[in-house]
């Protein structure tokens, strides 16, 4: 690879103003594009609220910082590789937040509370927590002995029983702590807290469920406390007994497996509520009123990085103006600039969907419970909870298998595929650009067309699956899998080729235009 050293004439001593050179280097092109990519991916992240941990040592502070930074860097990488995916997620969150906020807004008028879509976003982030600590004194599960598990054989339980759902599932964080052994504690003292105590046989049969609840929740609490400091929640004896009875009563319900992890989280003394759960808690009288937070209050606790967003917008505008001016001057534009422009368009649409979403919120709002739910109420609450992520400190967005959720998911898929089509179409602008070889030129054209057409075909196939009952589920899944694999290959080739072509640019690509005098990062 040959290197060309630019050698401009130095100005005369009497020169008062020196214009920028009329050439740009390879690194100038690279840094100007990378600055757009990095600024956009950094400023667009609207992460959920992390678990509340108070570090007690420098090691715990470092652990917390590393995990939070790692989560953001991981989502930045996802955004760089598949910006259309983040756009689809943002579209689903926006639609869910708007519809849910409108639904709740009709019910909060009696409490004198004004809710907007920002409240819906905030709830999806895990911003509202229900706290049971101000109720009557309760025995902490942390004091329960994990070693004194009563033997079922000693209790003369002759007939074997199917292991309850909670016992068959593993917690997302369990792999970080090793194998979780079955553990339990005596729960006879907790039975009197339930309005309809189960008989001895049912208690014995559901005992293993309590064992797994206790073991898993205790393991998670210990791991968080050890790694990140004091956490704001702890296992709760009365909630655990309540959820145990609920899961036993519904262990044969097909929906029970879907909510098992949510139910497991409800054995703690603090629940992270979705917007649907807040509505149900108010309806059942578990909370006295809806959270009285205005839009201004949400803006006050949001740590939106306005400077990063402003720099990202300015850099994107600078890049677009530069590309237009080069096209008007019949100067070459490189493939990396085209791909960066396509990325910026998708990112801008994501900005639109997340405009009302709080950003950088580090602390939730706590709601005080005035009573505990009944078994029936707990079942309804568990069906519309927040799903856990694989991260120790973060929660995911709201997940509910309802008709409204399916509509939001369909809208999200449509937006994602439309963005993917637009992304591929912009890459077609480099159809007649110079490439290192003829084979790579045709490969770029094929991948650009493929990334444009494949999302449309997948969208059409999805509509066929929804409207024709005779379509086999396995066939649908195979077609979708193959389609996404092909799309992933086209995107991967374009990402590699756009950097490779940077070293095979024509001479005209290094000539600057008047935009070199505009402020920008290069």
C-alpha positions in Angstrom: 0.0 0.0 0.0 1.5 3.3 -1.1 1.2 6.5 1.0 0.9 9.9 -0.5 2.3 12.8 1.5 0.6 16.1 0.9 3.0 19.1 0.5 1.2 22.4 0.5 3.0 25.7 -0.1 3.5 27.7 3.1 1.9 31.1 3.3 3.9 34.3 2.9 4.8 36.3 6.0 2.4 39.1 5.2 -0.7 36.8 4.8 -3.5 37.7 7.3 -5.9 34.8 6.5 -5.0 31.3 5.3 -7.7 29.2 3.7 -8.0 25.5 4.3 -6.2 23.2 1.9 -8.0 22.0 -1.2 -7.3 18.3 -0.4 -8.4 16.0 2.4 -6.7 12.9 3.6 -7.9 9.3 4.1 -8.0 9.8 7.9 -10.0 13.0 7.4 -12.7 10.9 5.7 -12.5 8.2 8.3 -12.7 10.4 11.4 -15.6 12.5 10.0 -17.6 9.4 9.4 -16.6 7.7 12.7 -17.6 10.8 14.6 -21.1 10.6 13.2 -21.4 6.9 14.0 -20.0 7.3 17.6 -21.9 10.4 18.5 -25.2 9.0 17.2 -24.9 5.7 18.9 -23.8 7.3 22.2 -26.5 10.0 22.4 -29.4 7.7 21.2 -29.2 5.3 24.1 -32.2 5.4 26.5 -31.3 2.6 28.9 -33.7 1.3 31.6 -33.2 2.3 35.2 -30.6 0.0 36.9 -31.1 -1.8 40.1 -30.6 0.5 43.1 -27.2 -0.4 44.7 -25.2 1.7 47.2 -21.5 0.7 46.8 -19.7 0.2 50.1 -16.2 0.0 48.7 -14.1 1.2 45.9 -14.3 -2.3 44.3 -18.1 -2.2 44.3 -18.0 1.3 42.8 -15.8 0.1 40.0 -18.0 -2.9 39.4 -21.1 -0.8 39.1 -19.4 1.6 36.7 -18.0 -1.2 34.5 -21.4 -2.9 34.3 -23.2 0.3 33.4 -20.6 1.3 30.8 -20.6 -2.3 29.4 -24.3 -2.2 28.9 -24.1 1.1 27.1 -21.2 -0.1 24.9 -23.0 -3.3 24.1 -26.1 -1.4 22.9 -23.9 1.0 21.0 -22.4 -2.0 19.1 -25.9 -3.3 18.4 -26.9 0.1 17.1 -23.8 0.2 14.8 -24.4 -3.3 13.4 -28.2 -3.1 13.1 -29.6 0.5 13.5 -32.9 -0.7 12.0 -33.3 -3.1 15.0 -33.1 -0.2 17.5 -35.5 1.8 15.4 -38.0 -1.0 15.5 -37.6 -1.3 19.3 -38.1 2.4 19.7 -41.2 2.3 17.5 -42.7 -0.4 19.7 -41.9 1.5 22.9 -43.4 4.7 21.5 -46.7 3.0 20.4 -47.0 1.1 23.7 -46.2 4.2 25.8 -48.7 6.4 23.9 -51.5 3.8 24.1 -50.9 2.9 27.7 -50.6 6.5 28.7 -53.9 7.3 27.0 -55.5 4.3 28.6 -54.3 5.3 32.1 -55.0 9.0 31.6 -58.7 8.3 31.5 -58.4 6.8 34.9 -56.1 9.2 36.7 -58.4 12.2 36.3 -60.1 11.4 39.6 -56.7 11.5 41.4 -55.9 14.9 39.8 -52.9 13.5 38.0 -51.9 14.4 34.4 -50.1 11.6 32.5 -48.4 11.7 29.2 -46.4 9.4 26.9 -43.3 10.3 28.9 -44.9 8.6 31.9 -45.5 5.5 29.7 -41.9 5.5 28.7 -40.8 6.0 32.3 -42.9 3.0 33.4 -41.3 0.8 30.7 -37.9 1.8 32.0 -38.7 0.4 35.4 -39.2 3.8 36.9 -42.1 3.0 39.3 -41.5 0.6 42.2 -44.1 -0.7 44.7 -42.7 -0.9 48.2 -44.2 -3.1 51.0 -41.8 -2.2 53.8 -44.2 0.2 55.6 -46.7 -2.5 56.2 -46.7 -4.7 59.3 -43.4 -6.2 60.5 -42.4 -9.3 58.6 -39.8 -11.9 58.8 -37.0 -11.5 56.3 -36.1 -14.5 54.1 -32.5 -13.8 54.7 -32.8 -15.2 58.2 -34.3 -18.4 57.0 -32.0 -21.5 57.1 -31.3 -22.9 53.7 -29.9 -26.1 55.2 -32.9 -27.4 57.1 -35.0 -28.5 54.2 -37.7 -31.0 55.3 -37.5 -34.3 53.5 -40.6 -35.2 51.6 -40.0 -38.8 52.4 -40.0 -38.0 56.1 -43.4 -36.3 55.6 -44.8 -39.6 54.1 -45.7 -38.2 50.8 -46.2 -41.4 48.8 -47.3 -40.3 45.4 -44.8 -38.4 43.2 -45.8 -35.1 41.9 -44.9 -32.9 39.0 -42.3 -30.3 39.9 -43.9 -26.9 40.0 -43.1 -24.4 37.2 -40.9 -22.2 39.4 -38.8 -25.2 40.2 -38.2 -26.1 36.6 -37.0 -22.7 35.5 -33.6 -21.1 36.0 -33.2 -17.5 36.7 -31.4 -15.4 34.1 -28.6 -14.4 36.5 -28.1 -17.9 37.9 -25.2 -18.8 35.6 -23.1 -16.0 37.2 -23.3 -17.7 40.6 -22.9 -21.3 39.7 -25.4 -24.1 40.2 -28.3 -23.2 42.5 -29.1 -26.0 44.9 -32.6 -26.7 46.1 -33.1 -25.0 49.4 -36.1 -24.2 51.6 -37.2 -22.9 54.9 -40.1 -23.7 57.3 -43.2 -21.9 56.0 -45.8 -23.1 58.5 -45.6 -19.7 60.3 -46.5 -18.0 57.1 -49.7 -19.9 56.3 -51.8 -17.9 58.7 -51.2 -14.8 56.6 -53.2 -16.2 53.7 -56.9 -15.8 53.6 -57.4 -19.4 52.3 -54.7 -21.6 53.7 -54.0 -24.8 51.7 -54.1 -28.1 53.3 -51.2 -30.2 54.5 -50.9 -32.2 51.3 -50.9 -29.2 49.1 -48.3 -27.5 51.3 -46.0 -30.5 50.9 -46.5 -30.7 47.2 -45.8 -27.0 46.7 -42.9 -26.9 49.1 -40.3 -27.4 46.3 -41.6 -24.2 44.6 -40.9 -22.3 47.8 -37.4 -23.8 48.0 -36.5 -22.6 44.5 -38.0 -19.2 45.2 -36.0 -18.8 48.3 -32.7 -20.2 46.9 -32.8 -18.1 43.7 -33.9 -14.8 45.3 -31.4 -15.2 48.1 -28.6 -16.0 45.6 -29.5 -12.9 43.5 -29.6 -10.7 46.6 -26.3 -12.0 47.8 -24.6 -11.6 44.5 -25.8 -8.1 44.0 -24.9 -7.1 47.5 -21.4 -8.6 47.2 -20.6 -7.1 43.8 -22.4 -3.8 43.8 -23.3 -2.9 47.4 -26.5 -2.6 49.4 -29.5 -3.2 47.2 -32.9 -1.6 47.8 -34.9 -4.9 47.9 -34.8 -8.1 49.9 -36.8 -11.4 49.8 -40.1 -11.1 51.5 -41.7 -13.9 53.5 -45.3 -12.9 53.1 -45.1 -12.1 49.4 -43.3 -15.4 49.0 -46.1 -17.3 50.6 -48.6 -15.4 48.5 -46.9 -16.1 45.2 -46.3 -19.8 46.2 -50.1 -20.3 46.7 -50.8 -18.4 43.4 -48.4 -20.5 41.4 -49.8 -23.7 42.9 -53.3 -22.8 42.0 -52.4 -22.0 38.4 -49.6 -24.6 37.9 -51.7 -26.3 35.2 -52.6 -23.0 33.5 -50.8 -22.6 30.1 -50.1 -19.0 30.9 -48.2 -19.9 34.1 -45.0 -20.7 32.4 -44.9 -17.3 30.7 -45.2 -15.4 34.0 -43.1 -17.6 36.2 -40.0 -15.3 36.2 -42.2 -12.3 36.9 -43.8 -14.2 39.8 -40.4 -15.0 41.1 -39.5 -11.3 41.2 -42.8 -10.7 43.1 -41.5 -12.6 46.1 -39.4 -9.5 47.0 -40.5 -6.6 49.2 -40.2 -4.2 46.3 -41.9 -4.7 42.9 -40.9 -2.9 39.7 -44.2 -2.1 38.1 -45.2 -1.7 34.5 -47.9 0.8 33.5 -50.5 -1.9 33.4 -49.6 -3.0 36.9 -49.8 0.5 38.2 -53.4 0.7 36.8 -54.3 -2.6 38.4 -52.7 -1.7 41.7 -54.8 1.5 41.8 -57.9 -0.4 40.7 -57.5 -3.0 43.5 -56.7 -0.4 46.1 -53.1 -1.6 46.7 -52.0 2.0 46.2 -54.1 5.0 47.3 -53.5 7.1 44.2 -51.6 7.2 40.9 -48.1 8.6 41.1 -48.5 12.4 41.0 -45.6 13.3 38.7 -45.8 16.0 36.1 -43.9 16.1 32.8 -41.6 18.7 34.3 -40.8 16.4 37.2 -39.8 13.7 34.8 -37.6 16.2 32.8 -36.0 17.2 36.1 -34.8 13.7 36.9 -33.8 13.0 33.3 -30.1 13.4 32.6 -30.3 13.9 28.9 -27.0 14.5 27.3 -28.0 17.6 25.3 -24.4 18.4 24.3 -23.9 15.0 22.7 -27.2 15.2 20.9 -26.4 18.7 19.6 -22.9 17.6 18.4 -24.5 14.5 16.7 -27.1 16.6 14.9 -24.5 19.2 13.8 -22.1 16.5 12.6 -24.8 14.7 10.6 -25.9 18.0 9.0 -22.2 18.7 8.1 -21.8 15.3 6.5 -25.0 15.6 4.5 -24.2 19.1 3.3 -20.7 17.9 2.3 -22.1 15.0 0.3 -24.6 17.2 -1.5 -21.9 19.8 -2.3 -19.6 17.1 -3.7 -22.3 15.6 -5.8 -23.1 19.1 -7.2 -19.4 19.6 -8.0 -19.1 16.2 -9.7 -16.7 15.0 -7.1 -16.5 11.5 -5.9 -18.2 10.4 -2.6 -16.8 7.3 -0.9 -18.8 4.2 0.1 -18.2 4.9 3.8 -19.8 8.3 3.6 -22.9 6.8 1.9 -23.2 4.1 4.5 -22.8 6.7 7.3 -25.5 8.8 5.7 -27.8 5.8 5.6 -27.1 5.2 9.3 -27.8 8.8 10.2 -31.2 8.7 8.5 -32.2 5.6 10.5 -30.9 7.2 13.7 -32.9 10.3 13.1 -36.1 8.3 12.9 -35.2 6.6 16.2 -34.7 10.0 17.7 -38.2 10.9 16.7 -39.7 7.9 18.4 -37.7 8.4 21.6 -38.1 12.2 21.8 -40.4 12.1 24.8 -38.6 9.3 26.6 -36.5 10.2 29.7 -32.8 9.6 29.3 -30.1 8.8 31.8 -32.5 8.3 34.8 -30.7 6.7 37.6 -33.3 6.5 40.3 -36.9 5.2 40.3 -40.0 6.6 42.0 -41.2 4.5 45.0 -45.0 3.9 45.6 -46.0 2.8 49.1 -48.4 -0.1 49.2 -51.4 0.2 51.6 -52.1 -3.5 51.6 -51.0 -6.8 50.0 -52.8 -8.2 46.9 -54.9 -11.3 47.2 -54.0 -14.4 45.3 -56.3 -13.5 42.4 -55.0 -10.0 42.3 -51.4 -11.2 42.3 -52.2 -13.5 39.4 -53.5 -10.6 37.3 -50.6 -8.4 38.3 -48.0 -11.1 37.4 -49.5 -11.4 33.8 -48.4 -7.8 32.9 -45.1 -7.4 34.5 -41.6 -6.3 33.3 -39.4 -8.9 31.9 -35.8 -9.3 33.2 -32.7 -8.8 31.0 -29.5 -10.8 31.2 -27.8 -7.9 32.9 -27.3 -7.8 36.6 -28.2 -4.1 36.9 -30.8 -3.4 34.2 -34.4 -4.3 33.5 -36.0 -4.7 30.1 -39.0 -2.9 28.6 -42.5 -4.0 29.2 -43.5 -7.4 27.9 -47.1 -8.5 27.7 -48.6 -11.1 25.5 -51.9 -9.3 24.9 -53.7 -8.0 21.8 -52.3 -4.5 22.3 -48.8 -5.9 22.8 -49.1 -7.9 19.6 -50.3 -4.8 17.7 -47.3 -2.9 19.0 -45.0 -5.8 18.0 -46.5 -5.9 14.5 -46.0 -2.1 14.2 -42.4 -2.5 15.5 -41.7 -5.2 12.9 -43.1 -3.1 10.1 -41.0 0.0 11.1 -37.9 -2.2 11.4 -38.3 -3.7 8.0 -39.1 -0.3 6.4 -36.0 1.1 8.0 -34.0 -1.9 6.7 -35.4 -1.3 3.2 -34.5 2.4 3.4 -31.0 1.6 4.7 -30.4 -0.8 1.7 -31.8 1.7 -0.8 -29.4 4.4 0.3 -26.5 2.0 -0.3 -27.7 1.6 -3.9 -26.5 5.2 -4.3 -23.0 3.8 -4.6 -24.0 1.7 -7.6 -21.5 3.3 -10.0 -18.8 4.1 -7.5 -15.2 2.8 -8.0 -14.4 -0.5 -6.3 -11.1 -2.4 -5.8 -12.3 -4.9 -8.4 -15.2 -5.7 -10.7 -16.3 -8.7 -8.5 -16.5 -6.5 -5.5 -18.6 -4.0 -7.5 -21.2 -6.6 -8.4 -21.1 -8.0 -4.9 -21.9 -4.5 -3.5 -24.7 -4.1 -6.0 -26.1 -7.5 -5.1 -25.9 -6.9 -1.4 -27.4 -3.4 -1.7 -30.3 -4.8 -3.7 -30.7 -7.8 -1.3 -30.7 -5.6 1.8 -33.4 -3.5 0.1 -35.7 -6.3 -1.2 -35.3 -8.9 1.5 -37.1 -6.8 4.2 -40.0 -6.3 1.9 -40.2 -10.0 1.1 -40.1 -10.8 4.8 -42.8 -8.3 5.5 -45.0 -9.7 2.8 -44.4 -13.3 4.1 -45.3 -12.2 7.6 -48.6 -10.8 6.3 -49.3 -14.1 4.5 -48.7 -16.0 7.8 -51.0 -13.7 9.7 -53.9 -13.9 7.2 -53.8 -17.5 6.1 -54.3 -20.1 8.8 -53.1 -23.0 6.6 -49.6 -21.7 6.6 -47.4 -24.1 8.6 -45.7 -22.6 11.5 -42.4 -24.6 10.8 -42.4 -23.4 7.2 -42.9 -19.8 8.3 -40.1 -20.0 10.8 -37.7 -21.6 8.3 -38.4 -18.9 5.7 -38.0 -16.1 8.3 -34.7 -17.6 9.6 -33.2 -18.0 6.1 -34.3 -14.5 5.2 -32.7 -13.0 8.2 -29.5 -15.0 7.6 -29.3 -13.7 4.1 -30.0 -10.1 5.2 -27.3 -10.4 7.9 -24.8 -11.6 5.3 -25.6 -8.6 3.0 -25.2 -6.2 5.9 -21.9 -7.8 7.0 -20.4 -7.6 3.5 -21.4 -3.9 3.1 -19.9 -3.1 6.5 -16.6 -4.7 5.6 -16.5 -3.4 2.1 -17.2 0.2 3.0 -13.9 0.3 5.0 -11.9 -1.6 2.5 -12.9 0.8 -0.3 -11.5 3.6 1.7 -8.0 2.6 0.5 -9.0 2.4 -3.2 -10.6 5.8 -3.7 -10.3 7.8 -6.9 -8.3 11.0 -6.9 -11.4 13.2 -7.0 -12.5 11.8 -3.7 -9.7 13.7 -2.0 -10.6 17.1 -3.4 -12.4 19.3 -0.9 -15.3 21.7 -1.4 -16.4 24.9 0.4 -17.8 22.8 3.2 -14.2 22.3 4.5 -14.7 25.8 6.1 -17.8 24.7 8.0 -17.3 23.5 11.6 -17.2 19.8 11.9 -15.2 16.9 13.4 -12.7 15.5 11.0 
